[in-house]
Amino acid sequence: MSRRCQLTGRQPGFGKSVSHSHVRTNRRWDPNVQTRRYWLPTEGRYLRLKLSTRAIKVVDRDGIEAVVARLRARGERI
């Protein structure tokens, strides 16, 4: 499963873990991506999106119709 938000584009960050002895190993910081299902009343169907928790707040604030219009304007297939 791709750990990428469909709305904000958030994806994993990469870096190093540094131990007490200062040995550096690779690690990654995954965004908190959730699969959410929204009802699209204009199309009469449910829509399944993979969104970060910040993007879920954007959908709550702006509404699913505005978010879908923004995604389609960007050229993303929904």
N, C-alpha and C positions, 0 to 999 in steps of 0.2 A: 504494500500500500504506500503510495506516494505521500510523504508528509509535507504537503504543500496546500496552502489555502487558496481556494479558487477566487476569492474576492480581493484579498490584500496581497497575495503572492508571497506570504511568509513561508520560509523554508528553513531547513536545519542550518544552524551555525556550527562551524568547526573550529577546533582549537586543541589545546593540550591540557591534560591533567598533570599536575605537578605533585609528586609524592613528598613525604617528609625528607627522603634522601635526595630529592630534587631530580628524580628520574621522570622524564616527560614521556607520556603516552598519549596517543590520539584519542579524542573523544568528540562527541557531537551533542549539541543542544537542540532537541526536537521542539517545534512549536506545539502548542496544545490544540491539535486539529481534531474536530468532532464531525461526525456525519449527522446532518440534520435534515429533516423532511419538512418541507413547507407546502402549504396549499396555495396554488395559483388560481384564484377565482376567475380571472379572465379566460384562462384556457381550460378550466374545469378539471385540473389534474394536480397530482402531487409532484414536487420537485425535490430531488435529493442532491444536496450540496455538501462538499467537504470544506468546512469553515473553521478558522481559528476562533478562539473565544472573543477576541477583539472584533472580528467580523460579525459574529453573532449579535453583538451589541449594535453594530452598524445597521444590521437588518432590523433589529427591534426599533431603532431610532428612525430610519428612513422608510421602512416598509419593504416588503418582498418585491412589489411591482417595480419600484425605483431601482432596486439592486439588480433585478433581472434585466431591466433596460440598460443599465450600465455595463453589465457583462456582455450583452448582445452587441452593444455599440463598440466594445473592445474586440469583437469578433469571436468570442468564445461560444462554442456550440452547447446549448442546454436542452 
